[in-house]
Amino acid sequence: MTDNETRDTLIAGGHVVDPLVGYDGPGDILLSGGFVSVVGEGLSPKGDTEVVDATGCYVFPGLIDMHVHLRQPGREDKETIRTGTMAAAAGGFTSVVAKANTFLVMDNPAVVEFVLSTAEREGYANVWPVGSITEGLKGFGRLSEVGGLKRAGVVALSDDGVPVVNSDVMARALEYSADFDVPVITHSEDYGLSGGGSIDEGTASFSTGLAGIPPEAEEIPVARDIELQRAYGGKLHVAHVSAIGTLERVRRAKEDGLDITCETAPHYLTLTADRVAGFDTSAKMNPPLRKEEDRQALVAGVADGTVDCIVTDHAPHTVWEKAEPFETAPFGVVGLETSVFLIYTYLVKTGVVSVSRMVELMSANPARRLGLEGRGTLAPGSRADVTVFDPRPEFLVASDEFKSRGKNSPYVGEKLSGKVVHVWVNGRRVVRGGEIIEE
Amino acid sequence: MALHSKDLLGIQELSTDEIQLILDTAANLRNIAERPIKKVPTLRGRTVANLFYEPSTRTRISFELAAKRLSADFINITAATSSAATGETLTDTAKAVQAMQVEFLVVRHSMAGAPHQLAREVEISVVNAGDGPHEHPTQALVDLFTILDVKGYIEGLKVAITGDHITSPAGRSSALALIKMGAEVTLVGPSPLIPPGAESIGVHVEHSMEEGIADADVILLSRVEINPDNELRIPSLREYARFFCLTETRLALAKPDCLVLHWGSMNRGVEIAPDVARVAEDYIAQQITDGIAVRMAVLYLLSGGDRS
C-alpha cells in the first residue's frame, strides 16, 4: 500500500466527463480507498486529503484499450508488461486488454496467471488478459479450455494475429463462449486473398510493387462471422476494422439486432495507404492502411455509433525487425502513447465528435463490452481509475521519449494536442504532472 | 545539369529532364564500346560493388562492364557467397561495404523497396538493379534508348506492353518511363496478369491482344512462364499463347514499321512466335550492347559528372 492508496484525493476544478452516467460539466471527484467516493461540485477537502487542481482539464474515467500486444511472456525484447503498462499510463490508459499471441500462448490458466501476477507486481495499469480461441493459437483444431480461462481471469477470447480459418471452429467458439459469457474477438483475414501481401491493393500496391491485400480479405470473413453469430449466438466483436465494406456489414448486422460490436484504430482514422509509398515500415500494419474513402467512412462510423470502440492495436517490434525489407518486416505499429492525442487532435478539435463521445469510445464502451464491473465510469463506488487530460498543450511525437520498447510509430515528428497530466489506477497515482511515477 | 539524388532508385523518382540527361550521356558514351581499347579513365580510383541477392546474368555483367569501362574498381557480392547467407541483414552488409570506401552499391533484390530502404541507411550511391516486381530503372532506360535510336522520338508513340505484368521486373519501370516521356502506353494481357491499380499511372489496359496492339509503334514483350507467383493466375501456357502470342498475323495489326522488343529469355511459342522472335533477336542483342552505355551513363552522372 503506497501513500496515495490510503490517503484521500480530491480532484478539483476540472471538467468531468462520464458518458456512462451522462455527466459532462464542471465537477470535483473524491477518491477514497481505491474507489470513487463522491462526485459533485464544490467539494471541500478534509484533514489530510490531497487536493489536485484540475482547472482547465478534462477529468474522465481512465481509458481502456481493448487491443494491446504486451509481448510478455516470450518477446520481452519487443515489450514487457512493465514497459507496456507504463506506455499505457503515459497515454492516459488505466486498463489494457492483452492479446493472447505471446510465447507461450495464452491458451491455458498458467499463462493467464503469470500475466496477471506480473501485472500486479510490475504494472502501471490494469491488465485484462485475452485467452486464445484455439489451442496454440493455431486458428484451427481444438478449442482452448474456455471455462478454465474464464475462471483464471480472461475477459475475451481471440486468436488475434491469425484468423480462425475454419467456419466450424468459429461456430463452436461462438456457441461455447456464450455458455461462459465471454466475447469472441475476431481477427478477420482471408489468407487466400491476403497471402504474401503487405499493403492495400490498388494504387499503393502498384506504385510500390508490393503484393496487395484487398479489403475483401477482411470483409469476407467478417460476413462469415456475422452469419455464424446469427446462427449460433455469442458476443462477437470485430477487431481493427479498416475498410468501408466491413463497416457496412457491421452496420447491417446491428440493424438486424445481432450482438455484434466493432473497433477501429487511430491509424485507420488518420492515415491512408499513400503513407507507405516510401517503404516506411513504421506504417506497415495488418490490416493495411486503406484509401481516403475508407478513412472517411470510418470517421463517419465513429461519429454515428457504428464503431463502438477505438483501440490502438499496440504492436511493438524491435528497430532491427522493422529495418527489414518492407515485405518481410513485421506488421504492427505502437499506439498507446499517441492514441488519445490523435483522437483529440483529429476528431475532437475538428468537431467530428465530442470529448464525451471520445471517452465513450475509449473507456465506457470497452468496459461495457468486456463486462468490466466498476470501470469505464466515475460513478460513486466505481474503481478509482481516473485520467486528467489537459487539451491545451501541443507537442511533437518523439519515439525516444516513448516508455514502450517499441518505437515503430508512423506519427514521429507530428505535432499533436493534449497532455495526460495525472493518472490514477485503482487509486494509485501512476502519472503526476505528466511524469510517470516510477517504482 | 546533374542528377538531383545520390541514388538511382526508380523511374518514379526521375524527372523527364533527368531521363533525357541519362539518355544523352549514354549516347555520348556508346562509341567507347566501338574503340579497340574500350576504356576511359573517368571513374579511376572509385569502386563499384554489385550486391546481388537474386540470380541475374545480364544485368550483373552489364553493370560490371560499365564500371570497368569507366576504369572503376569492381567487386561482386552475391547473397549465396556472402555473410547474407548467414542471415546478416541487407543494411549491415551494405554498411560493411560502405566502410570499405566503396562509392557505388548496385543492388538487386527480390523484395520491392529493398534498395529504397537501404538508400536511407547509407551515404553512398545506391543503384537499383531490380527490386522484385517494383522497378528496374536501368532496363527501362535501355528501352527508351533503343526506341529513341530506332524511331528518333518517343512522344506520341503508341506502345503496347504484353506478357506477365505481375512478375516482370521491367514492366512497371518501362511503362512509367514511356508515360513520362509522352508515349501512349497500353498494358495488354489477361486480367489476372494485370496488377490492380495500374491505371493510376495513366496506362490503358486491354485484355484483347488484337485490340491492344492495333496501330502500335512499339511492342514490348516479357517472358511468360508458370511460376509460384502466378500459377493461380493463368490456367496454362497453351491457353495464354492461344490468345496472346505475338504471331505474324497479329503483328500485322500493328504499324508496318512496328518495333518489337523483348526483355530477354524468350519463351518461343508462348508470348512470341518463333518467326517473330527471329526479328526481335537483333534488337535483343542491340539492347544488351546499349545497356552497358546506359549503365555507364548512370554511374558517371551519379559520380557527380555532368554531360560534357
Interface residues (C-beta under 8 A of the other chain):
Chain A: E201 G202 T203 A204 S205 F206 S207 T208 G209 L210 G212 P214 G278 F279 T281 W320 A323 E324 P325 F326 E327 T328
Chain B: Q12 T89 L90 T91 H109 M111 A112 G113 A114 H116 Q117 E121 D131 G132 P133 H134 E135 R172 P195 P196 G197 A198 S200 I201
